């Protein structure tokens, strides 16, 4: 994840130092932008639509499917046909994730293990409307779901799907917060009332691309022809705004009215434009401001009122609801900001590239200039400090001391290298300056001009930090040399310079910085804060502050604002101490700002609390502006989620996934085998702000006695848990704001086989059996002797029974031998009959052949006629009927009524067919069958084919095998 401008997280407590009057809040800079590339979310380049469920999880319609993001993990869910997902929505009542793709529409829903499963509803559409193209819009409205494809408006009520009944074609259907607008191809515009009932509200000749609601009115966006507004009293009319030409040129893609009534318009060519409700442009956010590219295809406002942008390549998260803005006075140079002063209607910022000025006003036109600042001529180079003294501003510069007059610089020093300026508390006409080589004095010559007076020759240390005490002494800090007190004489001459270190009570001679706060000189050290005591001329621990900030905290900077609130910077913290008047006493409250050290310039940290609505922080790159008033009105909706649960013993396996947020753990009680007793729980919170670092607290009920300490770690492992019931609980929060929900997962680890109730039952049985054995052994001896006697008796009886059984078996064997002999005899008779028929047929065939040959040798007609008659007699097989009757009788006896069963199952078979079946049952070949049936081999093949037809056999069934198994 790339955080643009190295965004940070912060949170204040409740501020009580707000001015009672309204503060000017300029639209300086741009919000923080987080860039998500396709490599990070591991899906397609283009993102078409967004939605968010009740747990705060973001769902995105992507080129490669549905994406989900819970603040820690990205997941991709392709559709079954691998189509592009164009639209996505969540039903508020069921939590189903509706998706529309290319020729596909349906919804994802979690199963019992948390995994999303897809269910198509396309087949519920009427048969003539099931062919769908891209579904660019899908949304839940009242009691149904609406979407449009191929200019057809569909309505789905959870059970059936219908299309608009009048058959008209539609160009657009879209939902705002409460209202749905529909446009037909003829330009007529309607409001959707209920199901498929439409109320006409006007006509627009341009195709609508998006709508949003602004109060009681509806903003209607067209791609190339600007924005229109609909009201009940005036109908549809053009919406006049100062950005109309920009919107027409850059092509509107969507329109969104936020809860704060700001209007967000993403474009195809020019990035994002944000307007107020009057149409005045506030921010123009494009690639130069931090977007990955200028083509914004989709936009979504999440529960915390921040924006998600679906780009032509990537996803961007825009912290528009945050009161933090980033701006760069020197534009693309993005130099470090070292100091700032606001005086009257001017704001001056000193940077590493020079001094920049702009008007101090509430509104800056984003089309005129991106940074709204201009460089003051002659300020090129390093600006170290800006100090307002009276009605003038002094500038410490690498090249010398300057006075700012009417937007110009006047050099007032003969030498170079100045850090800062401080007014003599006893003389308005004298200013002391800290330079690279010590202290210098300037005096007021008239009402506006200052003149260089002198350099204090008895002090030549670099003087970047100077504070004046109530006694008129000056305290100078050098981080490596120590703390110095310069006491002034009556005429302004330095009379004494004294160095303070360990001997005067400080914990070290180095790393000390002196500041004047609450009318006292205090020193920030690496071991806490020390306060100067003028009576003893020594330093002592400042217990009141150390008790708040930490006794050994390494404090680096202190800044006191106009209301005596104390801003501080330590080694790891930034915040302020609020002074609350409690009547007779004052209370000090500590409020921390988190994670700013990565943005502030080390050693040159700057906090400039101009007023409660305008707090400025000098950054390594540019300036940070914070509207403190807005911070404390923010509400947070993030939820704690268990997003993955892994078994980690032997091999890592995911058993539950997808944002488990189970407030009632008994609803999801899972029983696991004993070997599954090691887990890794991964969790997250759906707070996407770059200004908040989420902390977690967890507990395994049944194992942990108390909740863990708060930690940024978002996973926890448990190994080798004992059998029993457990509930893992986790909650999340940011400082002073914690989620009210706790994510739970209950599970039961089963006992090992040797410790199950069954095993214990077996152990008990064995124990009782042992005790019983002690009682039963003597009895068993008696029983054994008795059994021996019984055994002898039984042996005799058994012997007798065995003889009887043997006799019966011998008799049965004899009967079986007789039966086998009869069967063998019948088989021999059958084989003899068959062979006789075969020989007879062969003899008749030979005889026919010889008679045929004789016919060719004789010329006597009578002889030929007589030979022909004899051959005919030989062809007549009626004389074989008696022999065949005998053959059938024997065949049925041997083959279990073969012909009887054949006639019952296939009554249409002829006698010739039955003969063929018998020969096939005897496994005779075609050549062997031909003479038996007195036909040729070809005739046998034809008979086999006809028989197969009559038996209705498939071609893959062997006829011989069929008959042998029949």
C-alpha positions, 0 to 999 in steps of 0.5 A: 500500500502506497500512502501518498505524501506519507500519510500518518494517523492521529487522534485528539481528545476533546478540545475545550480551547475552541474560540466561541466565534466561528473560525475561518477554515481555508480550503488549502491543500488536498486530503490524504490519498492512499493508492492501491495498485493492481499488484497489491489487490491482485486483480484486474486494472479497472474497477467499476463500482463499490459497496459496503456491508454492515461490518464495513467491508468494502466490495468492488466490481473489478475486471476479474471478479468481485473484490473485498477489502477489510482493511488488512486483506484483499480477496478476489471472487471470480464469477463462474463464467470469469466475466467482468463484474460491472456493478455491485450492491448489498441488500440491507435485509439479507446481506447478499452481495448483488453483482452484475456482469457480462451476461450474468447476474446473481449474488454472493452469500457466505456459507457456514464457514464464512466463504462466499458462494455465488448464486446465479439468478439469470435463469429466473428471467423470462425466457425471451429476456435471458440474453443479457449484455453488461449490467452496469447498474444494480441496486436494492430498492424497497423490497426488490432488486433492480438492474438494467441490461440491453435497455431492459429494466429488470425487477427481482423480488427474491423469488421471481424476476420480471421486466418492465411490462410496457416493453419500452427501452431504457437508457439509464436507471440509477439510485440516489439516497432515497430516490430512483431515476429512470430514463427511456430511450426517447428521453423521458425521465421518470421516478421509480415509485414501487416495483415497476411503476414509473412517475414521469418528471420531465424530458432530457435529450442527453443521456444520464450517467448518474444521479444524486440527491441534494436536499429535496432536489435531484442532481442529474449528470450527463457525460458531455452536457453538464449537470441538471437539477430536478425539483418538484416546482421547476422540473428539470433545468440546467444546474448553474455552477462555476465549473460547468465548462470544466465538467463539459470538457472532461466528461462526467462519469458519476455524481455524488452528494456527501452527507456534508452537502459537498458535491463530488464529481469524478470525470473521465479526463480531469480527475475529481472535482469537489464543489460546495452545495452552491456549486463553488469549486473547493478541491480539484484532485487529479494525478498531480495531486496524488491520484494514480491516473485521471480517469475516475470510473466509479466513486463511493462514500463509505460509512465514515464519509471518506471516498473510494475511487475506482480508476482506469488502473487501480483504486484510490482512497481519499480521506475527504472526511479527515480534517487534515490537508497537505499543501506545498507552498513551493509547488512541485519543489515540495521543500521542507517547511520551517516556520509560518506566520499569519498576520492580518490577511497574509500568510507567510511560510518559510521553506528550504527553497525560500519565503512564500506568501498568500492571502489568508482567506476562507476560499481558494480557487482550485482552478487558479493555482494549485498551491495559491502561494507566490515566492517573495523575490529575493528570498531564494534559499534557506528560510529558518525562522519567521517571528511576528514582533508588533505589526511586523514580521522578521525573517531569519535567513541563511543570507541574513536578517530581513524585514517583510514589508508589503510583500517585499524583503528588506535586509537589516543585517550586515552579516549572514546566518540568522535563526530567530528573533525575540523582543526584549521584554523590557523594551519594545524598541529592542530585538535580540536575534539568534544567529550562527555565531551568537546574539545580535541586537536590533533597535527601532529607529522610527515607527517602522524601521529597524537598524542593526546595533551590535553583536554580543562579542562575549557569546559566539555559540549558535543560537537557534533557540532563545527564550526571555525570562521574566527577570530579563535574562535570555536563555540560549540552547545549543544541543551539543554545547549546553544551556546558557543564561545571558544576563543583561546590564542596565544599558543592554550590554551582556554582563554575564554568560553562564553555562548550565549542566549536570552540576546545576541539576540537569541530567546531562550536559547535552541534548537540552532545550530551554523554553519559556512556558507558563512564565517559567524557564523549563528545559526539555531533556532526554530524562524529562522536563526540568524547571529553573529555580531562580533562588537556588540558580539551579534546575529541578525535575518539573514533577507536574509535567513529568507526571503527565508526559512521563518521568523519563520522556525525551521531550524535544519541543514545547509550544505555548498557544494564546490560551496557555495550552502547551503543545509538546514534541517528544521522542515518540509523541506529539500532543498538547496539554489543555488547561481547563479552568475549574474555578479555584484551580486549573486542570491539565488534560493530555491529548496526544497526536499520533504518528507525526514524527515521520512527517516532521523535520527532525530537529526543526519540528514546528507546531503553529496553533493559530486558532482552534480551526487552523493548526499548522505543522511543518513537514519534511515536504510542505505543510500540514493543515489541521482543522481541530474543530472538525476532528472532534465532531467525527464519528467512527463506525469501524467493526472488529472482524475475524477474517481468517482462522488457520489450523497450524499443526502439521500443515497450515489449513484455512478453516474459516474466512471472510469477516466473522463477526459473531456477537453470539458465540454459541451460534457458531460452535465448531467441534474439532478433532484433538489433533487440531489443537493449534490455531492462528487467528487473524483479525482486523478492523474496518477503519481505513483512515491513514490517520488511525493506527488500530490497536487490538485486545484479545482473549481466549476464554478457557485459556487466558485469565484476562484480556491482553494488553492493547497491541497493533499486532493483528494476529494471535497463535495458540498451540497445543490446547487441551481438550475442552471448549474455548471462545476467542474474543477480539476487540479493536480501537484507536486511542479514546475510541473503541469498538462496541462490538467484540468478534467471537469464535467458539470451538470445542477440541475433542479428547484424544481416543484414549481419553474419550468417554468410550475409552474411560468406559473401557477402562472402567469395564476392565477394572470391574472385570478384574475385581469380578475375576477375584470372585469368579476364579474359584467358581470357574475352577468348579465349572471347569471340572464340571465342564470336563465331565460334560466334555467327555459326555459330549465327545461320545455324543459327538462321535455318535453324531459324526457317524450318523452324519458320515453315513448321511454324507455317504448316502448323499454322495451316492445319490449325487454320483447317480445323478451325475452319472445320469447327467453324463449319460444324457450329455453323451446321448445328446452329444451322440444325437448331435454327432449323428445329426452332424454325420447324417447331414454331412452324408446327405450333403455329399449325396446331394453333391454327387447327384448334382454332379450326375445330372450334369453327365446325363442327357436323358431328360427323364433321368435328369427329372428323376435326379432333381426329384431325389435332390428335392427329397434330400432337401426336405428336412421333415423326415428329421422331425422325429430325431429333432423331437428326441434332440429337443427332449434331451437338450431341455433335460440337460440345459434346464428347460432351455427351449421352454424358457426360450419360447416363453420369453421369445414366442415369435421364434420359429423352429429353425430359430430354435435350432440355431439357438440350440447350436449356439448354446452348444458353442458350435461354430458357423461352419459346424452349424451350416451342415446341421441346418443344411444351409451355407455358411453365408446362410448361417450368418444371415440366420444369426443376424435375423435371430439377433434382430428378433432377440433385440440385442445391442450390437455390443452383446455377443450372440454366442455368449448370450445363448450360453448364459441364457 
